Structure formats: structure tokens, C-alpha cells
Amino acid sequence: MNCTSIFQNEAHSYITRRHFFSRCAMGLGGVALASLMNDRPLLGAAPMKSASPFAPKAGHHPARAKNVIYLFMAGGPSQLELWDYKPKLVDLNGQAIPDSYLEGKRFAFMDTSFKKRSTLLGTKRKFSRHGQSGAWASELFPHMGTVVDDITLVKTCATNLFNHAPAKLFMNTGSGQFGRPSLGSWVTYGFGCESLDLPGFVVLQSGSRGPRGGAVNWASGFLPTTFQGVPLRSGGEPILNLRTPPEVSATRQRRALEAVRDLNLARLVETGDAEISTRISAYEMAYRMQASAPELIDISGESQATLGLYGIEDEKPSFARNCLLARRLVERGVRFVQLYHANWDSHGGPGETLESDLEKVCREVDQGSAALVKDLKARGLLDDTLVIWGGEFGRTPMGEVREKTGRNHHIDAFTMWFAGGGVKAGAVIGETDELGFGPAEYRAHVHDLHATILHLLGLEHTNLTFRFQGRDFRLTDVEGDVLWKLLA
């Protein structure tokens, strides 16, 4: 028998099997659907063990945290005005920075940074010690100063990229290249989710605009799209086009969903494409969210004391309101909640000054951030909820010459803080040099931060992998060490 005959026989056998399964799609497909539906199914089938992609999974070791709330300050907050007090920098204000600091360094907007030779810029903000830990905090964060004993400041964070969009991508995905899964996607892929009626990964936005780069910051990359972040609006309709039009009855909607389900199942059985399973799960989740999402954003049942704690006075969307929604989301079993707030850029141009504009954005987040920590702690949720605060990079100790004096992007040392979820409370990890330019001890690179976050969730970063295009990818690439000093 020649090769052509062998190929034809094998192809015939393959087509015959596919033909059989496609003809039986509604029988075998029904079984497949039942396994995809979780224990609160769309069409009222009897509850059964879930095979949902979001089903909670066992980690590599016992988890310290069950949920993550990531407060992402888009634009690069100036650590030198907020957390990293440098009296020596104030003393040397206006003097030239030694050349040894700048050798081999690159900065964004080189022309505005070096037009008149880079000079040191001491902060004009007052700092004071707070709490039993005695941690320094700026006058711009009066509310955050009250929770320093509940958080850990990491002052020596470092990253690789100095422009906003790629730096945000790097902080969120561990890579400056498009197409990699975000941190929230890796977490829900590796850890699953306890929520039945909401996505495992939810994104909330506030501020003057969205983050540069947009949806790639919470995309699932080469992971199934089930694990991508779902943007949720904090006011009005939570998700656009989710509500059933008034002219569509419940019976009509059910029939339409059944028809779409049957078509998807037939295609799934025919092709075995895992993305179709994702699509079926998405329809199921969307159906349940028609009830769960409006209930989530309705905060009328919250006490006046709680609303006052966050500083929420009206129905307008705000960062504080999103912080309250984040607490409500983790209460409902959502695994990863990410809040984006802009604009933290401080170059000195219009809308980006270190004076009024920085004061404004600090006021927008200060009370809500502190309230979230206090509220989670009071409800017994902080122990297993990891709260993260920080941007994509920090700001230089040198001034930048624009309409007003500002600071350029800085990747060598910036401050983030962590709370709850197995993190040591009331500690300061790492110290920068006397000018705040670089780490004097304990550098904490983005890959190290990611490795530590995964560790707290019970996931070993070197073992959390996904095979794509012939190689095993992971969030931390081929780097990353757990920051043991950060752990309680």
C-alpha cells in the first residue's frame, strides 16, 4: 500500500470519528456542558461537581493569602514627596548631582532633564514619623499615616523600563512585550476563584483617564481568555451591554442562550478547541452577572459609618468608592481585584506639577487607601487579603525643567507598600542611598515582587508555567526570588 492510500485511510478514519461525535453533539455535548456548568447552572440542571476553569485549585504549598487587591497608581508616584524622606537631598537642593550617579544611566525625556545640567531637587513637603513603627510619611498622606503599623513599605523597588506604557506592562505581566498574561490572569489560572457569580479577576478605574496601554495590562495573553480581567464600572450599568433589553423576555433570552450553547457545543465536540469552552463559560458567567453585578455596586446597604470611613458622600464614581467595591468583591470570593488611578505623572508641565496636581491626586487616594486597610482589618479580611499599592516606577532625585520644576521617571528605586495576606506589618524593607537614587540595601526587582506575591498565594513561581509556542512561560520569566524579609 502506498503512502497516499495510507493517508486516505487515516483521514477517512479521523473524519468518521469526528462525524460520529458531531452527530452525537447534543448527547455527548450535553454531558460536556454539564461538566462546564458550575453548581448554579444557567438552565436549572441538577447541581453537580464543577469543572469550571475558575474552580478553586490547590497551590504548591499552604497559602497565606486568598485574595489580592492591587491599588495601581498609574503614572509613577514620586516616592521622594510621599514615603522616602531624604533630608540630605533637601540640604543639597540646587546642587549638581555627581557624575558617578549618572554614568551608564538612561532617562525618559533626556532633553528636559539635562537641558541645564541635572540639579538635585529636595522636596518641599513636610515628613513626620507615625505609629509605633515610626515610619516616615508625607503631609500629603495624613490618612495613610494612621495605618503605617499595618503596612510594610518596600523602598527599593526596581524595574527595567522607563516609559509609561511598557513599564506598566512590565509591572503587570513581567514583560515589556505584548501578548503576555497579566499578574491577575496568572493568579486566577493557578489558584482558581471562589466566586460563583462574578469573574475571578475584576478591574476598576478612576482618575482623570485610564492607564496608558489600556486593556493589555489586564489581558490574559496566551492563557485562555477566561482568565483576563473584566473591567467593571463603579456607577451606572456595571458592564455595558450586559442587561437584557426590555423587549426581550426571559423565555426568549433562555431560548437564544440555549441555541448559542448548542452551536458552541457542536463546534467544541467537532474541533476540541479549548477556547470554545471559554466562550461557553463566558455566556454562563454573563447570565449570572446580570443579577450579581448590579447588586455588587449597590452600596446603599453599607452603614453611614463605613461610607464616612471611605469619605464617600455621593453616588459619583471615585477611587474611594472603588476601594469599597474592592472589599465587597473579595467578600464575594473574587480572587484578584485591581484598581487603576491616574494621573501620577509629575514632570512639571500642565496638570503634572509637584505642587497642586500632586496634592490633588494624593487627596483622591489617601483616605480610600487607608480606609480599605482599616475596613478589611475590622472585618477579619486583612489576614487573608493581600493589599498592594504602587505605580510602574518612581521619580528622580534631580529636577526636570519644564513650565514648572518636576521629576523625571526613575527605575532604580521607588516605594510600594503591602498589607495583610502574610506580610509583615509595620516594617520598612530596603533603604535607598542618601539622595534616594538607588538601593543601599535589599533591591526588590519586579520579578522578585511577583515571585513573592505568588508565594503568598501558595504558588511557586518557578512551577506556575504555561506551554506556548514550544516553551514553558512563567510570570517571572527566568528570574525572581521571594522577598523573605517581607513575610511575617
NUMI-103145 format. One record per residue (C-alpha): residue number from 0; residue in one letter; x, y, z. Coordinates in steps of 0.05 Angstrom, whole numbers, plus 32768, in hexadecimal, padded with zeros to 4 digits. Each point is the difference from the previous one (the first is absolute). Layout:
    n  res    px    py    pz
  NUM    a     X     Y     Z
...
// end
This chain:
    n  res    px    py    pz
    0    m  8000  8000  8000
    1    n  801D  8044  7FEC
    2    c  8005  803D  802D
    3    t  7FC4  8021  7FDF
    4    s  7FD3  7FC5  8010
    5    i  8018  7FFE  8048
    6    f  7FF3  804B  8007
    7    q  7FBA  7FF9  7FE1
    8    n  7FEE  7FC7  802F
    9    e  8018  8026  803D
   10    a  7FDC  803F  7FEA
   11    h  7FC0  7FD8  7FF4
   12    s  8005  7FE2  8046
   13    y  800A  8045  801E
   14    i  7FC6  801E  7FDA
   15    t  7FD3  7FC6  8013
   16    r  800F  8009  804A
   17    r  7FF4  804B  7FFB
   18    h  7FC0  7FF2  7FDA
   19    f  7FE7  7FD1  8036
   20    f  800F  8032  8038
   21    s  7FE1  803A  7FDA
   22    r  7FC0  7FD8  7FF4
   23    c  7FFE  7FF0  804A
   24    a  8012  8047  8014
   25    m  7FBF  800D  8024
   26    g  8007  7FC0  8028
   27    l  804A  8000  800F
   28    g  8001  804C  7FFD
   29    g  7FCB  8002  8036
   30    v  802E  7FD8  802D
   31    a  8039  8030  7FEE
   32    l  7FD4  803C  8011
   33    a  7FEC  7FE2  8042
   34    s  804A  7FF9  8013
   35    l  800C  8048  7FEB
   36    m  7FC6  801C  8028
   37    n  800E  800D  8049
   38    d  7FD3  7FF0  803A
   39    r  7FD0  8039  7FEF
   40    p  7FF1  7FEF  7FB7
   41    l  7FE0  802D  7FCD
   42    l  7FC7  7FD2  7FEC
   43    g  7FEE  7FE1  8042
   44    a  8023  7FBD  7FF9
   45    a  800D  7FD9  803F
   46    p  803D  8019  8026
   47    m  803F  7FD7  7FF4
   48    k  804A  8005  800C
   49    s  801C  803D  7FDC
   50    a  8034  7FFC  7FC8
   51    s  7FFF  804B  7FF7
   52    p  8043  801F  7FEC
   53    f  7FF8  802B  803E
   54    a  7FF8  7FC5  8030
   55    p  802E  800B  803C
   56    k  8041  7FDA  7FF9
   57    a  8032  7FE7  8032
   58    g  8041  8027  8000
   59    h  8047  7FE7  8004
   60    h  8003  800F  804B
   61    p  7FD0  801C  8035
   62    a  7FE9  8046  7FED
   63    r  8006  803C  802E
   64    a  7FD1  802A  7FD5
   65    k  7FBF  7FED  7FDD
   66    n  7FF3  8041  7FDB
   67    v  8026  803B  7FE4
   68    i  7FEC  8049  7FFB
   69    y  8033  8026  7FD6
   70    l  7FFC  804C  8003
   71    f  8026  8015  7FC2
   72    m  8015  8049  7FFF
   73    a  8008  800C  7FB6
   74    g  8035  8032  7FEC
   75    g  8037  7FF5  8033
   76    p  7FF5  801F  8045
   77    s  803A  8029  801B
   78    q  801B  7FD8  803B
   79    l  802A  803C  8014
   80    e  7FC1  8029  800D
   81    l  7FDA  7FC7  8021
   82    w  8028  7FCA  8024
   83    d  804B  8005  7FF8
   84    y  8017  8039  802C
   85    k  8045  801A  7FEC
   86    p  8018  803B  802A
   87    k  8044  7FFE  7FDD
   88    l  7FDD  800B  7FBD
   89    v  7FDD  803D  801E
   90    d  8044  801B  8019
   91    l  801E  7FF7  7FBA
   92    n  7FC5  801F  7FDB
   93    g  8017  8023  7FC0
   94    q  8045  7FE1  7FFF
   95    a  8019  7FD4  7FC7
   96    i  7FF9  7FB5  8009
   97    p  8044  7FDD  7FFE
   98    d  8010  7FE2  7FBC
   99    s  800A  7FBC  8020
  100    y  7FB5  7FFA  800B
  101    l  7FF0  800C  7FB6
  102    e  8035  7FD5  7FDE
  103    g  7FDF  7FCC  7FD5
  104    k  7FBA  8018  8011
  105    r  7FC8  8011  7FD1
  106    f  7FC3  8029  800F
  107    a  7FC0  8012  7FDC
  108    f  7FFE  8047  7FE3
  109    m  804B  800A  8001
  110    d  7FFA  8046  7FE4
  111    t  7FD6  801C  8038
  112    s  8028  7FDC  8036
  113    f  8044  8017  7FE8
  114    k  7FF3  8041  7FDC
  115    k  8020  8029  8038
  116    r  8028  7FC8  8020
  117    s  7FDB  7FD4  8031
  118    t  7FFC  801E  8045
  119    l  7FE7  7FE0  803F
  120    l  7FB9  8011  8016
  121    g  7FEF  7FFB  804A
  122    t  7FB7  7FF6  8012
  123    k  7FD8  803A  801C
  124    r  7FD1  7FD0  8024
  125    k  8003  7FF6  804B
  126    f  800B  7FBA  801A
  127    s  7FF1  7FE4  8044
  128    r  8005  7FBD  8023
  129    h  7FC0  7FD8  800E
  130    g  7FE9  7FC6  802A
  131    q  8029  7FD2  802C
  132    s  802B  7FEF  7FC4
  133    g  8015  8048  7FF8
  134    a  7FFB  7FFC  7FB4
  135    w  8008  8041  7FDA
  136    a  7FC4  8019  7FD9
  137    s  7FF3  8041  7FDB
  138    e  7FCE  8036  8013
  139    l  7FDE  7FED  7FBE
  140    f  7FEA  7FBE  801F
  141    p  7FE0  8012  8043
  142    h  7FD0  7FC4  7FFE
  143    m  8035  7FCF  7FEA
  144    g  802B  8017  8039
  145    t  7FCD  7FE1  802F
  146    v  800A  7FBA  7FE4
  147    v  804C  7FFB  7FFB
  148    d  8000  7FCA  8036
  149    d  7FD4  7FD5  7FD3
  150    i  8029  8006  7FC1
  151    t  8047  7FF0  7FE9
  152    l  8025  8034  7FD6
  153    v  8030  7FE5  7FCC
  154    k  802D  803B  7FED
  155    t  802F  7FDE  7FCF
  156    c  7FD1  7FE7  7FC9
  157    a  8021  7FFF  7FBC
  158    t  7FE9  7FF4  7FB8
  159    n  801E  7FFD  7FBB
  160    l  7FD8  8030  7FD4
  161    f  7FFB  804C  8007
  162    n  7FC5  8012  7FD3
  163    h  7FB9  7FFC  8019
  164    a  7FDD  7FCE  7FD3
  165    p  8038  7FCB  7FFE
  166    a  8010  800B  804A
  167    k  7FB7  7FF4  8012
  168    l  8001  7FC2  7FD5
  169    f  803F  7FE8  8022
  170    m  7FE4  800B  8046
  171    n  7FC0  7FDC  7FEE
  172    t  801A  7FC7  7FD4
  173    g  804B  7FF9  8010
  174    s  8010  8012  7FB8
  175    g  8001  803F  7FD4
  176    q  7FE6  7FD7  7FC5
  177    f  7FB7  7FFC  7FEE
  178    g  7FDD  7FBE  8005
  179    r  8016  7FE9  8045
  180    p  7FCD  7FF0  8036
  181    s  7FF6  8032  8038
  182    l  800C  7FF2  8049
  183    g  7FB6  7FFA  800E
  184    s  7FF8  7FCE  7FC7
  185    w  803A  7FD6  801A
  186    v  7FE1  8000  8046
  187    t  7FBB  7FEB  7FE9
  188    y  801E  7FCC  7FD1
  189    g  802A  7FE2  8038
  190    f  7FD2  800A  803B
  191    g  7FB9  8001  7FE5
  192    c  7FC9  8029  801F
  193    e  7FCC  7FF6  8037
  194    s  7FCC  802E  7FE0
  195    l  7FC5  7FDF  7FDC
  196    d  7FE0  803E  7FE5
  197    l  803A  802F  7FF0
  198    p  8041  7FFA  7FD8
  199    g  803F  7FEB  8023
  200    f  8025  803F  7FEA
  201    v  7FDE  8044  8002
  202    v  801B  8044  7FEB
  203    l  7FE7  8044  801A
  204    q  8018  8043  7FE6
  205    s  7FFE  8048  8019
  206    g  8025  8041  7FF7
  207    s  8009  802F  7FC6
  208    r  800A  7FC9  7FCC
  209    g  800E  7FB7  7FF9
  210    p  8047  7FE3  8004
  211    r  802D  8004  7FC3
  212    g  7FFE  7FBE  7FDB
  213    g  7FB8  7FF3  8015
  214    a  7FE5  7FB9  7FFF
  215    v  8043  7FDE  7FF3
  216    n  8010  800D  8049
  217    w  7FCA  7FCF  8016
  218    a  7FFE  7FD3  7FC3
  219    s  8009  7FB4  8004
  220    g  8033  7FFD  7FC8
  221    f  800A  7FB8  7FEA
  222    l  7FD8  7FE5  803B
  223    p  7FB6  7FF1  7FF1
  224    t  7FD8  8040  7FFD
  225    t  7FD7  7FE8  803B
  226    f  8038  801A  802C
  227    q  8003  8048  7FE5
  228    g  7FEC  803A  802C
  229    v  7FB8  8018  7FFA
  230    p  7FF8  804C  8005
  231    l  7FC7  8013  802E
  232    r  7FE2  8045  8001
  233    s  7FF4  801C  8046
  234    g  7FC3  8027  7FEC
  235    g  7FC4  7FF7  7FD1
  236    e  7FFF  7FBE  7FDA
  237    p  803A  7FD7  801D
  238    i  8010  7FDF  7FBD
  239    l  7FE7  801E  7FBF
  240    n  7FD1  7FD5  7FD7
  241    l  7FF7  7FCE  8039
  242    r  7FB8  8012  8010
  243    t  7FC9  7FDD  7FD8
  244    p  7FDA  8031  7FD3
  245    p  7FB9  800E  801A
  246    e  7FE0  7FE2  7FC2
  247    v  8022  7FBD  800B
  248    s  7FDA  7FD2  802F
  249    a  8021  7FCE  802F
  250    t  7FE6  7FC7  7FD5
  251    r  801B  801E  7FC0
  252    q  8044  800D  8021
  253    r  8003  7FB8  8019
  254    r  7FF1  7FE4  7FBB
  255    a  8035  802D  7FE1
  256    l  8033  7FE9  8033
  257    e  7FED  7FB7  7FF5
  258    a  800A  8008  7FB5
  259    v  8044  8021  8008
  260    r  8014  7FCB  8033
  261    d  7FEC  7FC7  7FD1
  262    l  8026  801F  7FC6
  263    n  803E  800A  802B
  264    l  7FFC  7FB9  801B
  265    a  7FFA  7FE3  7FBA
  266    r  803D  8027  7FEB
  267    l  8025  7FED  8040
  268    v  7FF4  7FB6  7FF5
  269    e  8015  8007  7FB7
  270    t  8040  8026  800A
  271    g  8014  7FF7  8049
  272    d  8012  804A  8002
  273    a  8008  8013  804A
  274    e  7FEF  8049  7FF0
  275    i  7FB9  7FE9  7FF1
  276    s  7FFB  7FE6  8047
  277    t  8016  8046  8016
  278    r  7FC8  801D  7FD5
  279    i  7FCC  7FD3  8020
  280    s  8018  8013  8045
  281    a  7FFE  804A  7FED
  282    y  7FB6  7FFB  7FEC
  283    e  7FF1  7FDC  8041
  284    m  8025  8034  802A
  285    a  7FDF  803A  7FDA
  286    y  7FBB  7FE3  800E
  287    r  800E  7FFC  804B
  288    m  8020  8045  8001
  289    q  7FBF  801F  7FE9
  290    a  7FEA  7FF8  8048
  291    s  8042  8000  8026
  292    a  8021  803E  7FE1
  293    p  7FC8  8032  800F
  294    e  7FFC  7FE5  8047
  295    l  804B  8008  8009
  296    i  8002  804A  7FEF
  297    d  7FC2  8011  8028
  298    i  8020  8019  8040
  299    s  7FC0  801B  801F
  300    g  8003  7FC8  8033
  301    e  8043  8018  801B
  302    s  7FFE  8025  8042
  303    q  800B  804B  8005
  304    a  803D  7FF1  802B
  305    t  801E  7FD6  7FC8
  306    l  7FF1  8035  7FCB
  307    g  801E  8035  802D
  308    l  803E  7FD6  800B
  309    y  800D  7FFF  7FB5
  310    g  7FEA  8048  7FF6
  311    i  7FC7  7FEE  7FD1
  312    e  7FCC  8038  8000
  313    d  7FDA  7FF5  7FBF
  314    e  7FF3  7FD0  7FC7
  315    k  8039  801A  7FD4
  316    p  8035  7FCD  7FEB
  317    s  8042  800A  8026
  318    f  803D  7FDC  8017
  319    a  7FE3  7FFC  8047
  320    r  7FC0  7FE0  7FE5
  321    n  802B  7FCE  7FD9
  322    c  8025  7FEF  8040
  323    l  7FBE  7FF0  8021
  324    l  7FEB  7FD7  7FC3
  325    a  8042  7FDB  8004
  326    r  7FEF  7FEB  8047
  327    r  7FBB  7FE9  7FEA
  328    l  801F  7FD9  7FC6
  329    v  8030  7FD8  802C
  330    e  7FC7  7FF3  8031
  331    r  7FDC  7FDF  7FC5
  332    g  803C  7FD4  7FEF
  333    v  8020  8027  7FC8
  334    r  8049  7FEC  7FFF
  335    f  8024  803D  7FE2
  336    v  7FE7  8048  8000
  337    q  8029  8036  7FDF
  338    l  7FF2  804A  8008
  339    y  8021  8031  7FCF
  340    h  8004  804A  8012
  341    a  8020  8036  7FD6
  342    n  8023  8030  7FF8
  343    w  803F  7FFC  802A
  344    d  802F  801C  7FCB
  345    s  8029  803A  801D
  346    h  802C  801E  7FC9
  347    g  7FED  8047  8011
  348    g  7FD6  800E  7FC3
  349    p  7FB5  8012  8000
  350    g  7FDA  7FD0  802D
  351    e  8040  7FDF  8017
  352    t  801E  802E  8034
  353    l  801E  7FEC  8042
  354    e  7FD6  8035  8022
  355    s  7FB4  8004  7FF4
  356    d  7FFA  7FC3  7FD1
  357    l  8025  7FD0  802F
  358    e  7FD7  801A  803A
  359    k  7FC0  7FF3  7FD9
  360    v  800F  7FB8  7FEE
  361    c  8018  7FF2  8047
  362    r  7FBE  8019  801C
  363    e  7FDB  7FD3  7FD0
  364    v  8021  7FC0  8019
  365    d  8018  800E  8047
  366    q  7FC0  7FF5  8028
  367    g  7FE6  7FC7  7FD5
  368    s  8042  7FD9  8004
  369    a  8004  8007  804C
  370    a  7FB6  7FF0  8008
  371    l  8008  7FC0  7FD7
  372    v  8037  7FE7  802F
  373    k  7FD7  8013  803E
  374    d  7FBF  7FE2  7FE5
  375    l  8020  7FBE  7FEC
  376    k  8022  7FFB  8044
  377    a  7FBF  800F  8026
  378    r  7FDB  7FCA  7FD9
  379    g  8036  7FCC  8009
  380    l  8010  8000  7FB6
  381    l  8045  801F  8002
  382    d  8022  7FC0  8018
  383    d  7FF2  7FDC  7FBE
  384    t  7FFA  803C  7FD1
  385    l  8041  801C  7FE4
  386    v  7FFC  804A  7FF1
  387    i  8034  801F  7FD2
  388    w  800C  804A  7FF1
  389    g  8030  801C  7FCC
  390    g  800D  8018  7FBA
  391    e  802A  7FEA  7FC5
  392    f  803F  8026  8017
  393    g  8014  803B  802B
  394    r  801F  8045  7FF8
  395    t  8048  801A  7FFB
  396    p  8022  8028  8038
  397    m  8012  8032  7FC9
  398    g  7FD1  8035  7FE7
  399    e  7FE4  8003  7FBA
  400    v  7FFA  8044  7FDE
  401    r  7FBC  800E  7FE2
  402    e  7FCC  8036  800C
  403    k  800B  7FF0  8049
  404    t  8032  7FD3  8021
  405    g  7FEE  7FB7  8002
  406    r  8022  7FBC  8003
  407    n  8010  7FCE  7FC9
  408    h  7FF1  7FB6  7FFF
  409    h  802E  7FD6  802C
  410    i  8007  7FB4  7FFE
  411    d  8038  7FF3  8032
  412    a  7FDC  800B  8042
  413    f  7FB7  8010  8011
  414    t  7FD0  7FF0  8037
  415    m  7FC5  7FD0  8003
  416    w  7FDA  7FE8  803D
  417    f  7FDF  7FBE  8011
  418    a  7FCE  7FEC  8036
  419    g  7FDE  7FC1  801A
  420    g  8004  7FBB  7FE0
  421    g  803D  7FE8  8025
  422    v  8029  8041  7FFB
  423    k  8027  801A  803B
  424    a  7FDB  803C  801D
  425    g  8020  8041  8015
  426    a  8042  7FF4  7FDD
  427    v  802D  8024  7FCF
  428    i  8025  7FD3  7FCF
  429    g  803D  801A  7FDB
  430    e  8022  8044  8004
  431    t  8016  802F  7FC9
  432    d  8040  8029  7FFF
  433    e  8001  8046  801E
  434    l  7FE6  801F  7FC0
  435    g  7FCA  7FCC  7FF4
  436    f  801F  7FED  7FBD
  437    g  800C  7FB6  8009
  438    p  7FFC  7FC8  8033
  439    a  8033  8000  8038
  440    e  7FE6  7FBC  8015
  441    y  7FCE  7FCA  7FEC
  442    r  7FEC  800F  7FB8
  443    a  7FB9  7FE8  7FEF
  444    h  7FF8  7FF6  7FB5
  445    v  7FBD  7FF7  7FDF
  446    h  800D  7FB6  7FF6
  447    d  800F  7FFA  804A
  448    l  7FBF  8023  8011
  449    h  7FD9  7FD1  7FD3
  450    a  8022  7FC3  801D
  451    t  7FEE  8018  8046
  452    i  7FB7  800E  7FEE
  453    l  7FF8  7FBA  7FE2
  454    h  8023  7FE1  803C
  455    l  7FCE  8021  8030
  456    l  7FC9  7FE2  7FD6
  457    g  801E  7FBA  8007
  458    l  801E  8000  7FBA
  459    e  8049  7FF1  7FF1
  460    h  8012  8031  7FC8
  461    t  8030  7FCF  7FDE
  462    n  7FCA  7FCB  7FFD
  463    l  7FC6  802B  7FE8
  464    t  800B  7FF9  7FB5
  465    f  7FDA  7FFC  7FBF
  466    r  801A  7FE1  7FC0
  467    f  7FFB  802E  7FC4
  468    q  8023  7FFD  7FBD
  469    g  802C  7FC7  8017
  470    r  8019  801B  8042
  471    d  7FE8  8006  8048
  472    f  7FF2  8048  8013
  473    r  7FF8  801C  8046
  474    l  7FF0  8043  801E
  475    t  8047  800B  801A
  476    d  8022  7FEA  7FBF
  477    v  8042  7FE1  8016
  478    e  800C  802D  803C
  479    g  7FE0  8011  8042
  480    d  800C  7FF0  804A
  481    v  7FCF  8002  8039
  482    l  800B  803D  802C
  483    w  8002  7FDA  8041
  484    k  800A  803F  802A
  485    l  7FBA  8017  7FEA
  486    l  7FDE  7FC3  801D
  487    a  7FE4  7FFC  8047
// end
